[in-house]
Amino acid sequence: MTEVWKMDNDFYCLYTENRDIMKRIRRYYTDFEIMAEYFKFDKLIGIQYKVPIKRKRSAFRLAKVAQF
């Protein structure tokens, strides 16, 4: 599951449970900041990122969500 939503005027928020997306963000999108990490039984299940407004299109493409 991967979701994107608007946080305030300057940032979007991206939440993902997909390992491939996490690896891609770590490698190519160094300006995405980790806001929270979610664990279940000491195993990472999801990460929430803070995305700059200039990377909105990239975030939506990573999430494969249509922009409205």
N, C-alpha and C positions, 0 to 999 in steps of 0.2 A: 504494500500500500504506500502510495506517495501522494502527498497533498501540498498545495501552495495556497497561501492566503496573504492578504495585505495586513501589515502590522500597524504602520503609521505612514506619514508622508514620505519618509526616506527609505523604508525597508519593506521587504517581503519576507515571509517565513516559509521554509520548505521542510517538511517532515517526510522521512523515508525509512522504510524497513528493508529496502532492497540493497543487498550487499554490493552489487555491480555499480549502482548509483553512488554509494558511499565511496567506493574506490575511485570512481571517475571524478567526484568532487575533490577528494584528497589530492589527486594527481593534477587536475587541470584548473580547478577553480579555487585558488588559494585565498581569494577575497571573501569566500563564504565562511562566516564565523560560526562555530558550534555554540548553540545556545543551551542545549540540553542533550543528555544521553539517557536512553531508557533501557533498563536491565530487567530481566526476569530470571530468577534463580541464578544470579551472577553471570548471565549470558546477555550480551548486547543484542537488543531486538530492534532499536530504532535510534535515529539521530535527528535532532531539530536544528536547522541552520538559519542564520540571519543573513539575508541576501540583500546587497545594495540595489537600489532602484534601477541603476544602469544595467544590472544583470537580470532584470525581470524576464526577458525573453528566454534567456538560457535556463532559468529556473523552470519556466513552463514547459520548455522542450524536454528537460530532464524528467519532469513529471509526466510528460506526454498528455498534458491537459490542454484543451482548447482555450485560447484567450477570449474573454468576453468583453 
